[in-house]
Amino acid sequence: MDREIDAFLFHLEVQRGLAPNSRAAYARVLSAWTTFLASRNQEGIALSQVRSADIEDFLAHRRAQGIAPRSLAQAVVVLRQWFRWGMESGVVSVNPMADIEIPRYTSRLPVVLNQADMEALLEAPSLESPQGIRDRAILELLYGSGLRISEALGLEVGDVQLASDFVRVRGKGNKERLVPISEPCREALETWLRDVRPAWLDLWRRRARGRRPLRDPLFLTARGTVLTRQGFYRNLRNYGIQGGIVKRLSPHKLRHSFATHLLEGGADLRSVQEMLGHADIGTTEIYTHVSRGHLQQVYRKTHPRA
């Protein structure tokens, strides 16, 4: 079965263009599946021999382990995609997932920072330090343009179009979209590109001894290496403490705040969907629920009977 898993993950990368993080999520589910089979001495079972009862036993096992309902639903989706690929590839003739439904779960509303907290966070990185200049630019992209952290750190210098105030973003499924940037974001990027990045890039070139890089990443570390998500997470937590923000921070909460603040300001849902890069507008609609508190405030403030 390991061969089929490797072939499926290769299919996700090459033919479907899934991002590394998405492929890693698929791989985690399939790893849990093979571990479950090994616990039942079924590690030698072929993909074509798997039956619906095996899948149901696996899901019951995961549920007993305390896996969250959302993660359980994700496991069903991954297995559905895997066996669908097996059918299309001729590896299996009967799909054991045919009668297995995705478990229902209640989506949690996204956590959103208010505008005062956002201002405090954006001001936290010191513009007296090279790292602070870089991180201010990243924060402006996450909040001002609604980018995912993987999208922001995946940008190359050529993706930034400062003259027209846009960035070219490669999102999920390797789909490209153009996203506008704000004036503060443009200024932060200009400062980073002019005052800090050239010196840090020179460090890379000296270590590489003249070898040309495979890509031209927008954001680097002081050592000249590509900035990772883990590295930025640590910095973000520190900026939250400096800004006096009580809520636990993550880069995705800045994206949630971007969408919610746009809708509260009167933006239409279709435009927000386009900027976020959501394939389905239903995914974007969750932010209308977050904005209900804002609507109540407007109602109480403006309606004569409120």
ABEGO torsion letter per residue (X at the ends): XAAAAAAAAAAAAAAAGBBAAAAAAAAAAAAAAAAAAAAAGAAABBAAABBAAAAAAAAAAAAAAGBBAAAAAAAAAAAAAAAAAAAAAGABABBAAAABBBBBBBBBBBBBBBAAAAAAAAAABBAABAAAAAAAAAAAAAAAAGBBAAAAAABBAAABBAAAGBBBBBBBGGBBBBBBBBAAAAAAAAAAAAAAAAAAAAAAAAAAGGBBBABBBABBBAAGBBBBAAAAAAAAAAAAAAAGBABBBBAAAAAAAAAAAAAAAGBBAAAAAAAAGBABAAAAAAAAAAAAAAAAAAAAAABAAX
